[in-house]
Amino acid sequence: MRIETSWDDFSKHDTRIADLLRFYGLPGIFYVPVNQTLGREDELADIAKDFEIGSHTVNHEILNQIPKKAMQSEVADSRTWLQQETGQLINSFCYPKGRYDQSVIDAVKAAGYKEARTTKVLSTKTKQRHFEIETSIHVYPRKEYQDVPWLDLAKELHDRAKEDDGTFRLWGHGWEIERLGEWENLESFFKHIA
């Protein structure tokens, strides 16, 4: 079984997530929108020491709703900036608000990324399309959960992935976890899977 976590939008709360991931020995990818971050560059540098950094565009634009040249620039320029800033090879991309189409996928491939994550949930499949990676759970009360608390559903999906030798992919936003008061539940889940 494989476990992945990823964190979108990069806020000051991501340092708390990084500390929890370090404590429980869990992996993480932090997807950073260059000009829309709510965190500082020194916080990014600290996180980049231990975790993968991924691109989330320059301005967090909804890519399939802007002109093609602007979309291509959002995708490519964010990778260039993040590589210079972190010293990492930026291989992973996340579609802002989960919105994309084939022209966006083509731009992500052309910019040199190796994979892209969506915001689709409830999947524990290991084999997926490299540029349309689905997730298991979003740390948020989504309508797809049909009023089941995310923590309960996360445990169920994790156990299913473990049983099937699948992949469990959790994702969220640090600012959202703070706003909803989900830190205790998040740490409880990390204890469950560590």
NORFEN-V309162 format. One record per residue. RES is the residue in one small letter. SS is DSSP state (2 for helix, 1 for strand, 0 for the rest). PSI is psi in radians with two decimals (999 if undefined). Layout:
[[RES	SS	PSI] [RES	SS	PSI]]
This chain:
[[m	0	2.52] [r	1	2.48] [i	1	2.34] [e	1	2.50] [t	1	2.58] [s	1	2.63] [w	1	2.12] [d	1	2.67] [d	0	-0.26] [f	0	1.72] [s	1	3.04] [k	0	-0.39] [h	0	-0.26] [d	2	-0.42] [t	2	-0.61] [r	2	-0.72] [i	2	-0.80] [a	2	-0.73] [d	2	-0.72] [l	2	-0.74] [l	2	-0.75] [r	2	-0.81] [f	2	-0.73] [y	2	0.05] [g	0	0.67] [l	0	2.63] [p	0	2.84] [g	0	2.55] [i	1	2.29] [f	1	2.00] [y	1	2.08] [v	1	2.11] [p	0	2.04] [v	0	-0.92] [n	0	0.01] [q	0	0.26] [t	0	2.57] [l	1	0.21] [g	0	2.89] [r	0	2.78] [e	2	-0.57] [d	2	-0.54] [e	2	-0.69] [l	2	-0.77] [a	2	-0.70] [d	2	-0.77] [i	2	-0.70] [a	2	-0.32] [k	2	-0.59] [d	2	-0.22] [f	0	2.74] [e	1	2.48] [i	1	2.37] [g	1	2.86] [s	1	2.52] [h	0	0.55] [t	0	-3.12] [v	0	-0.87] [n	0	0.28] [h	0	0.68] [e	0	2.60] [i	0	1.87] [l	2	-0.55] [n	2	0.21] [q	2	0.16] [i	0	2.85] [p	0	2.62] [k	2	-0.80] [k	2	-0.70] [a	2	-0.71] [m	2	-0.80] [q	2	-0.66] [s	2	-0.75] [e	2	-0.74] [v	2	-0.87] [a	2	-0.74] [d	2	-0.58] [s	2	-0.68] [r	2	-0.80] [t	2	-0.85] [w	2	-0.79] [l	2	-0.65] [q	2	-0.74] [q	2	-0.71] [e	2	-0.69] [t	2	-0.34] [g	0	0.08] [q	0	2.67] [l	0	2.06] [i	0	1.87] [n	0	-0.30] [s	1	2.46] [f	1	2.60] [c	1	2.26] [y	0	2.12] [p	2	2.28] [k	2	0.26] [g	2	0.27] [r	0	2.27] [y	0	2.91] [d	0	-3.02] [q	2	-0.61] [s	2	-0.58] [v	2	-0.79] [i	2	-0.78] [d	2	-0.70] [a	2	-0.67] [v	2	-0.77] [k	2	-0.81] [a	2	-0.50] [a	0	-0.15] [g	0	0.08] [y	0	2.70] [k	0	-0.33] [e	1	2.84] [a	1	2.39] [r	1	2.45] [t	0	-3.02] [t	0	0.22] [k	0	2.43] [v	0	3.04] [l	0	0.34] [s	0	2.44] [t	0	0.30] [k	0	2.43] [t	0	-0.82] [k	0	2.10] [q	0	2.87] [r	0	2.29] [h	0	-0.47] [f	0	0.28] [e	0	0.91] [i	1	2.16] [e	0	2.79] [t	0	3.02] [s	0	-0.87] [i	1	2.49] [h	1	2.27] [v	0	1.38] [y	0	2.57] [p	0	1.42] [r	0	2.71] [k	2	-0.52] [e	2	-0.36] [y	2	-0.11] [q	0	0.87] [d	0	0.12] [v	0	2.25] [p	0	2.46] [w	2	-0.65] [l	2	-0.74] [d	2	-0.78] [l	2	-0.65] [a	2	-0.77] [k	2	-0.74] [e	2	-0.80] [l	2	-0.67] [h	2	-0.82] [d	2	-0.63] [r	2	-0.77] [a	2	-0.68] [k	2	-0.78] [e	2	-0.67] [d	2	0.08] [d	0	0.81] [g	0	-2.77] [t	1	2.25] [f	1	2.14] [r	1	1.96] [l	1	2.47] [w	1	2.84] [g	1	-2.98] [h	0	2.25] [g	2	-0.73] [w	2	-0.57] [e	2	-0.71] [i	2	-0.73] [e	2	-0.84] [r	2	-0.66] [l	2	-0.07] [g	0	0.74] [e	0	0.19] [w	2	-0.76] [e	2	-0.75] [n	2	-0.69] [l	2	-0.82] [e	2	-0.64] [s	2	-0.72] [f	2	-0.71] [f	2	-0.71] [k	2	-0.71] [h	2	-0.69] [i	2	-0.26] [a	0	999]]
